[in-house]
């Protein structure tokens, strides 16, 4: 596509008001090929050549060579670089050489497993393998077919959830697979981070433990989008040493990546035009110019709204038949999603609006452009979404449309922080006590624990095992630890996508039917009275939250707003784990106890994000233990601020808000994964203090990362506040959407002085 001509077209329109903040010209890259140290068998070589997959790119050859040498390998290269072939080649070789060899492929979603199964069949059947030798095994697999799949399939495509719930607890039925397991593939490994990633680390350790029981020691192959710590992340996930392949040899057609900032409509308050309307405008302009485009929205509801507005606009501006577009998100029936994927792949659709359900490697063919309605949360996800266009090695375009929050606006003003910066660190914490204990109970159900399990579960194993024994849920006999007979099938009580196994039911009062369950740790934020809850794209109004019976009662609601809670936090220091001097002040890392009190909620317009109402809530406080960091303030700073007529408490509060908004720049997390407290006098320290903590019980590693890079965080936070054009503070710099104190007090100038002093 002619990207320059399209940009000129946009700039010539009356609605253009200087929205282009930056254009990054990413040059085309030629393919770099390499030879294998040992040639492929003729039959395998013929299959690859017949489908245009040979010669191999440099990273593919390097990965195959290392895997053949017996190494665990992490392949971390760009979207559409052919990572899948790295493991398909070695797995096919192993299965052709030994009829009993087996492999497991793990994907984060069932849709991705189905897509990869189609690709495997196209690549290897019927010439090399029978169709039934390659199959999926997940929650959608009919019960009547499961025994046959266990018996005949040599490559099982599944997900961590099914491995945790269905395969490992029933390992006796899977003895053939476990005894002969040669390879375990963990694809899209960057998605396994935070709580989910920490649980997956527990599941993979349980898999290794059972393989040891059956006498096998499989190699692990991980594939990931580009992240800052690929080797460390793979080792944290699996618990074994890894070698990294990250020199990308795949070709690239070049891309113009446009940072698009909605124009200011109130400069004093730094209010901007809606990112959603800007994304709709870009999407319809692209599609109407016959440029095949995929637009990513942040929620299911926004996906539907952008689709509806785009369809109406295309009907207005198109002469004759308007271009065909469709929405795509989780919640649709599998056959509906497959149909949309086929139509995208075949070129029947001119475009689609999707959630991040299409971010991962499902093959949807060649697209010319992508529009991202808001920063997806991580640099890796941004490149994954942008990488859905230009997969045919032709020139392509991507637009990142900024939302009015600190991180989006930081990138608009500092595109070099996106294009020139290393990717973020993917963080997991396999030693999180809440998560580790859950997997030790699951492991004990599968096979009694013994002292050798410390090698697999790590140094925290003995302490957590002994704690479970003290609680009576594990019983020791002859230096082996058995699960108490009172506990049956513990895996069922462990939701690997949360830290809490407990949950609340969400009931549709109009049909008296169960909609779904919500984990206890987020129930007060998602299903409080008055909350708008989305289920399969439909809105429900929560009428009542029954705490005793752990049930939320909701009714269908046709509303144009969503709800966002306001909360107040209190924090108590339990134990200091580390400290260091940073400039003039002391920085601390430690165990903290957080009390969170949801005090109300805001109603925000779906499309414009304007606050259209606020209501109070009366819910009991929740307390949990986690990891936090805190730092002292320079001596004498309070009196200096008061002399200058600035609000010390407002400055502390503003620094806390802004730093939380910017921390995701350094760690792969969402703003909601982090909490904070600021106070002119904290009872535990007797000093003014700012705290930042992981918003999950036990912590997931975010604040440890913040502790390591605190000076960089202060610097980026100061830049964000200094460069925001607002006068007194706004959502782009120091205001927080979740603040229970209605963003009071806040003092932008005091925050600037505080940060300058911290960095002096």
Secondary structure, 3 states (H helix, E strand, C coil): CCHHHHHHHHHCCCCCCCCEEEEEEECCECCCECCCCCCCCHHHHHHHHHCCCCCCEHHHHHHHHHHHCCCCEEEECCCCCCHHHHHHHHHHHHHHHCCCCEEEEECCCHHHHHHHHHHHHHHHCCCCCCHHHEEECCCCCCHHHHHHHHHHCCEEEECHHHHHHHHHHHHHHHHHHHHCEEEEEECCHHHCCHHHHHHHHHHHHHHHHHHHHHCCCCEEEEEECCCCCHHHHHHHHHCCCCEEECCCCCCECCEEEEEEECCEEECCCCEECCHHHHHHHHHHHHHHCCCCEEEECCCHHHHHHHHHHHHHHHHHHCCCCCCCEEEECCCCCHHHHHHHHHHHHHCCCCEEEECHHHCCCCCCCCCCEEEEECCCCCHHHHHHHHCCCCCCCCCEEEEEEECCCHHHHHHHHCCHHHHCCCCCECCCCCCCHHHHHHHHHHHHHHCCEEHHHHHHHCCCHHHHHHHHHHCCCEEEECCEEEECCCCCCHHHHCCCCCCCCCEEEEEECCCCEEEEEEEHHHHHHHCCCCCEEEECCEEEEEEEEECCCCEEEEEECCCCEEEEEEEEEEEEEEEEEEEEEECCEEEEEEEEEEEEEEEEEEEEECCCCCEEEEEECCCCCEEEEEEEEEECCCCCHHHHHHHCCCCHHHHHHHHHHHHHHHHCCCECCCHHHEEEEEEEEECCCCEEEEEEEECCCCCCCHHHHHHHCHHHHHHHHHHHHHHCCCCCCCCCCCCCCCECCCCCCCCHHHHHHHHHHHHC
